[in-house]
Amino acid sequence: MNYIIKRVAKHAILFSIIILCIIVLSGCTKDIVNKSKNETKELKNEIQEKTSTDPYEFLEETYKEGESYITSKDQLELKNTDGSGKTYSFVYNNEKYTAIYTKDNWQIKNSYKIRNKKDITLICEALTDIHPIHGKDMKSYRTAEDMMDEWVIHNIAYDYLPEGNSWKIHTRDVDLNPADQGKSLKEMFEDRLNK
């Protein structure tokens, strides 16, 4: 989305510059040149106003929440499948999911399919009942609500990344860990760019 906005703005500015050059090279008077400069400045301001909306906020605001399928954690039928307390399965909307616990991390496979915030919160509650995850400060523990926020950000990234993009593959599964607590979509994106 940000790429498209930048491209439109770039083309509009380039178009304005070309018009200015044509006017100047065609021997127009100073008044026409000044008028054209003002129009160019107005156009630039208009583009900035239209593109000033943070694209990350826009993506978060347009998240399409899915239907709710559970009313309690018990409906998930959460169970340990490996006997060591690391691999769990749960059932959601008649589909089986895998949740893998490693120290201070829950990874939920194919998490992008689960889209309802209330249901995601219930799943996170069920997982933290078994193995709580530390918060960013490594003293407190993450809440189901802040884990849900991180999960939704992964869903948003999955929705908008193009097919074939290597990042899309990584957003299929959410990793709920201390480091990503409270990060916005923009912060997560910038964090991944710097790795």
C-alpha positions as CSV (number, residue, x, y, z in Angstrom):
1,M,0.0,0.0,0.0
2,N,2.8,2.4,1.0
3,Y,4.6,1.6,-2.3
4,I,1.4,2.5,-4.3
5,I,1.0,5.8,-2.5
6,K,4.6,6.7,-3.0
7,R,4.4,5.8,-6.7
8,V,1.3,8.0,-7.3
9,A,2.9,10.9,-5.4
10,K,6.1,10.5,-7.4
11,H,4.3,10.5,-10.7
12,A,2.2,13.5,-9.8
13,I,5.3,15.5,-8.8
14,L,7.1,14.4,-11.9
15,F,4.1,15.4,-14.0
16,S,4.1,18.9,-12.3
17,I,7.8,19.3,-13.0
18,I,7.4,18.4,-16.7
19,I,4.5,21.0,-17.0
20,L,6.8,23.6,-15.4
21,C,9.6,22.8,-17.8
22,I,7.2,23.0,-20.8
23,I,6.0,26.4,-19.6
24,V,9.5,27.7,-18.9
25,L,10.9,26.4,-22.2
26,S,8.0,27.7,-24.3
27,G,8.9,31.3,-23.2
28,C,5.8,32.0,-21.0
29,T,5.8,35.1,-18.8
30,K,6.9,35.2,-15.2
31,D,3.3,35.4,-14.0
32,I,2.4,32.1,-15.7
33,V,5.5,30.4,-14.3
34,N,4.7,31.7,-10.7
35,K,1.1,30.5,-11.1
36,S,2.4,27.1,-12.3
37,K,4.8,26.9,-9.3
38,N,1.9,27.7,-6.9
39,E,-0.3,25.0,-8.5
40,T,2.6,22.6,-8.2
41,K,3.0,23.4,-4.6
42,E,-0.7,23.0,-4.0
43,L,-0.7,19.7,-5.8
44,K,2.2,18.5,-3.7
45,N,0.4,19.6,-0.5
46,E,-2.7,17.8,-1.6
47,I,-0.8,14.6,-2.2
48,Q,0.9,14.9,1.2
49,E,-2.5,15.4,2.8
50,K,-4.0,12.3,1.0
51,T,-0.9,10.2,1.8
52,S,-0.4,11.4,5.4
53,T,-2.5,8.6,6.7
54,D,-0.1,6.1,8.2
55,P,-0.4,3.0,5.9
56,Y,0.3,0.7,8.9
57,E,-2.6,2.3,10.8
58,F,-4.8,2.0,7.7
59,L,-4.0,-1.8,7.5
60,E,-4.8,-2.3,11.1
61,E,-8.1,-0.4,10.8
62,T,-9.2,-2.4,7.8
63,Y,-8.6,-5.8,9.5
64,K,-11.4,-8.2,8.5
65,E,-12.4,-10.0,11.7
66,G,-13.7,-13.5,11.2
67,E,-16.7,-15.2,12.7
68,S,-16.5,-16.5,16.3
69,Y,-16.7,-20.3,16.8
70,I,-16.1,-20.7,20.5
71,T,-17.5,-19.3,23.7
72,S,-15.0,-21.0,26.2
73,K,-11.5,-22.4,26.2
74,D,-12.9,-25.9,27.0
75,Q,-14.2,-26.1,23.5
76,L,-10.7,-26.1,22.1
77,E,-10.0,-29.7,23.4
78,L,-6.4,-28.6,24.1
79,K,-4.1,-31.5,24.7
80,N,-0.4,-32.4,24.9
81,T,0.4,-34.7,22.0
82,D,4.1,-35.5,22.6
83,G,4.0,-36.2,26.4
84,S,6.8,-33.8,27.1
85,G,4.8,-30.6,27.4
86,K,6.1,-29.1,24.2
87,T,3.6,-30.0,21.4
88,Y,-0.1,-29.4,21.8
89,S,-3.1,-29.7,19.6
90,F,-6.4,-28.0,19.7
91,V,-9.6,-28.0,17.6
92,Y,-11.0,-24.8,16.2
93,N,-13.9,-24.6,13.7
94,N,-13.6,-28.4,13.2
95,E,-9.9,-28.1,12.2
96,K,-7.0,-29.3,14.2
97,Y,-4.2,-26.9,15.0
98,T,-0.7,-27.4,16.5
99,A,0.8,-25.2,19.2
100,I,4.5,-25.7,20.1
101,Y,5.9,-24.4,23.3
102,T,9.6,-23.6,23.8
103,K,10.9,-21.5,26.7
104,D,8.9,-18.2,26.7
105,N,7.4,-18.8,23.3
106,W,4.2,-20.3,21.8
107,Q,4.2,-20.9,18.1
108,I,0.8,-21.6,16.6
109,K,0.9,-23.3,13.2
110,N,-1.4,-21.9,10.5
111,S,-2.6,-19.1,12.9
112,Y,-3.5,-16.9,9.9
113,K,-6.7,-19.0,9.6
114,I,-8.0,-17.9,13.0
115,R,-9.4,-14.4,12.7
116,N,-11.8,-13.6,15.5
117,K,-10.2,-11.5,18.3
118,K,-12.4,-13.0,21.0
119,D,-11.6,-16.5,19.9
120,I,-7.8,-15.7,19.6
121,T,-7.9,-14.3,23.2
122,L,-9.5,-17.5,24.5
123,I,-6.9,-19.6,22.7
124,C,-4.1,-17.5,24.2
125,E,-5.7,-17.8,27.7
126,A,-5.8,-21.6,27.3
127,L,-2.1,-21.7,26.2
128,T,-0.9,-19.4,29.0
129,D,-2.8,-21.5,31.6
130,I,-0.4,-24.3,30.7
131,H,2.8,-22.3,30.0
132,P,2.8,-18.5,30.7
133,I,5.1,-16.3,28.6
134,H,7.2,-13.6,30.1
135,G,6.6,-10.0,29.1
136,K,9.2,-7.8,27.5
137,D,10.7,-6.9,30.9
138,M,11.2,-10.6,31.7
139,K,9.5,-10.1,35.1
140,S,5.8,-9.7,34.2
141,Y,3.8,-12.2,32.1
142,R,2.0,-11.5,28.9
143,T,-1.8,-11.2,28.9
144,A,-4.0,-13.1,26.5
145,E,-5.1,-9.7,25.2
146,D,-1.6,-8.5,24.3
147,M,-0.8,-11.9,22.7
148,M,-4.0,-11.5,20.7
149,D,-2.8,-8.1,19.4
150,E,0.4,-9.6,18.2
151,W,-1.5,-12.5,16.5
152,V,-3.7,-10.0,14.7
153,I,-0.7,-8.1,13.4
154,H,0.6,-11.4,12.0
155,N,-2.8,-11.9,10.3
156,I,-2.7,-8.4,8.8
157,A,0.8,-9.0,7.4
158,Y,-0.3,-12.4,6.0
159,D,-3.3,-10.7,4.3
160,Y,-1.3,-8.0,2.6
161,L,2.0,-9.5,1.7
162,P,2.0,-10.8,-1.9
163,E,2.0,-14.5,-2.7
164,G,5.6,-15.8,-3.1
165,N,7.0,-13.2,-0.7
166,S,9.3,-15.0,1.8
167,W,7.9,-12.9,4.7
168,K,4.4,-14.2,3.9
169,I,5.5,-17.7,4.7
170,H,6.7,-16.6,8.1
171,T,3.5,-14.9,8.9
172,R,1.4,-18.1,8.5
173,D,2.5,-19.1,12.0
174,V,2.5,-16.7,14.9
175,D,5.3,-16.8,17.5
176,L,4.2,-15.3,20.8
177,N,7.3,-14.3,22.7
178,P,8.5,-11.5,25.1
179,A,10.4,-9.5,22.4
180,D,7.3,-8.7,20.4
181,Q,5.1,-7.6,23.3
182,G,3.3,-4.4,22.5
183,K,4.8,-3.8,19.1
184,S,2.8,-2.2,16.4
185,L,2.6,-3.5,12.8
186,K,5.1,-0.7,11.8
187,E,7.5,-1.6,14.6
188,M,7.4,-5.3,13.7
189,F,8.0,-4.5,10.0
190,E,10.9,-2.2,10.8
191,D,12.3,-4.8,13.2
192,R,12.3,-7.4,10.5
193,L,13.9,-5.1,8.0
194,N,16.8,-4.5,10.4
195,K,17.5,-8.2,11.0
